Amino acid sequence: MLGGGAQGARAAFAACALGRRSGEDSRGQALVEFALVVPILMLQLLGIVDFARAWNVYEVLTDAGREATRLAVVDNGSTATEVRDVVKQAAARAGVAVADGDIAIAEGIARGDPTTVTISYGHDLRWVGGLLGLVGADRTIDFTIASTMRRE
């Protein structure tokens, strides 16, 4: 009992109104709530980082495709190997390794013909991908970037 008489009854009523019954201890409540919320917040944070990196890779590959296409349409003496090297060098500046087989070049012959450089790349999601792998989902995002310009 909290006290005697009317004062004790008021204290018991106030404790019940606040959601606590007299005599109960709620010191560990904040720790339990924190333990329940932290994994969800960490998953969100890691997901943001994973998808931000994926967006960065997409932008890097888009720029690499544009650089390679520009080389192919402006420099009439460029070879397919040189165009592929431009893609690989531009992608490597951001830590992305693109294989020769992932780069397709469709060159136009005459002036005004379109030339297209297509890059296919599978980006592995590091943290969220691990969780997706546990449930059997694909842990990669497949990018296909095509850049087309007219031959000059």
Backbone hydrogen bonds, N-H to C=O, Kabsch-Sander energy under -0.5 kcal/mol:
donor,donor_aa,acceptor,acceptor_aa,energy
7,Q,4,G,-0.5
8,G,4,G,-1.1
9,A,5,G,-1.6
10,R,6,A,-2.3
11,A,7,Q,-2.0
12,A,8,G,-2.2
13,F,9,A,-2.4
14,A,10,R,-2.5
15,A,11,A,-2.1
16,C,12,A,-2.1
17,A,13,F,-2.3
18,L,14,A,-1.4
19,G,16,C,-1.3
20,R,15,A,-2.4
24,E,21,R,-1.8
29,Q,26,S,-0.9
32,V,28,G,-2.1
33,E,29,Q,-2.4
34,F,30,A,-2.4
35,A,31,L,-2.3
36,L,32,V,-1.6
37,V,33,E,-1.8
38,V,34,F,-2.5
41,L,37,V,-2.2
42,M,38,V,-2.7
43,L,39,P,-2.1
44,Q,40,I,-2.0
45,L,41,L,-2.4
46,L,42,M,-2.8
47,G,43,L,-2.1
48,I,44,Q,-2.2
49,V,45,L,-2.1
50,D,46,L,-2.7
51,F,47,G,-2.5
52,A,48,I,-2.0
53,R,49,V,-2.1
54,A,50,D,-2.0
55,W,51,F,-2.2
56,N,52,A,-2.1
57,V,53,R,-2.4
58,Y,54,A,-2.2
59,E,55,W,-2.4
60,V,56,N,-2.5
61,L,57,V,-2.6
62,T,58,Y,-2.2
63,D,59,E,-2.4
64,A,60,V,-2.4
65,G,61,L,-2.4
66,R,62,T,-2.0
67,E,63,D,-2.5
68,A,64,A,-2.3
69,T,65,G,-2.4
70,R,66,R,-2.5
71,L,67,E,-2.1
72,A,68,A,-2.2
73,V,69,T,-2.0
74,V,70,R,-2.0
75,D,71,L,-1.7
76,N,74,V,-1.0
78,S,75,D,-1.7
83,V,79,T,-2.0
84,R,80,A,-2.4
85,D,81,T,-2.3
86,V,82,E,-2.0
87,V,83,V,-1.7
88,K,84,R,-2.6
89,Q,85,D,-2.7
90,A,86,V,-2.4
91,A,87,V,-2.4
92,A,88,K,-2.1
93,R,89,Q,-1.3
94,A,91,A,-1.3
95,G,92,A,-1.7
96,V,91,A,-2.2
97,A,95,G,-0.5
98,V,96,V,-0.6
102,D,99,A,-1.4
103,I,100,D,-1.5
104,A,102,D,-0.5
104,A,118,T,-3.0
106,A,116,T,-2.9
107,E,105,I,-0.6
112,G,151,R,-2.6
113,D,110,A,-2.0
115,T,149,M,-3.2
116,T,106,A,-2.4
117,V,147,S,-2.5
118,T,104,A,-3.1
118,T,116,T,-0.5
119,I,145,I,-3.2
120,S,102,D,-2.6
121,Y,143,F,-2.8
123,H,121,Y,-0.7
123,H,141,I,-3.0
124,D,122,G,-0.5
125,L,123,H,-0.5
125,L,139,R,-2.6
126,R,124,D,-0.5
130,G,126,R,-0.7
131,L,127,W,-1.2
132,L,128,V,-2.5
133,G,129,G,-2.5
134,L,130,G,-1.1
135,V,131,L,-1.0
136,G,133,G,-1.0
137,A,132,L,-2.5
141,I,123,H,-2.8
142,D,140,T,-0.5
143,F,121,Y,-3.7
143,F,141,I,-0.6
145,I,119,I,-3.0
147,S,117,V,-2.5
149,M,115,T,-2.2
151,R,113,D,-3.1
152,E,73,V,-1.8
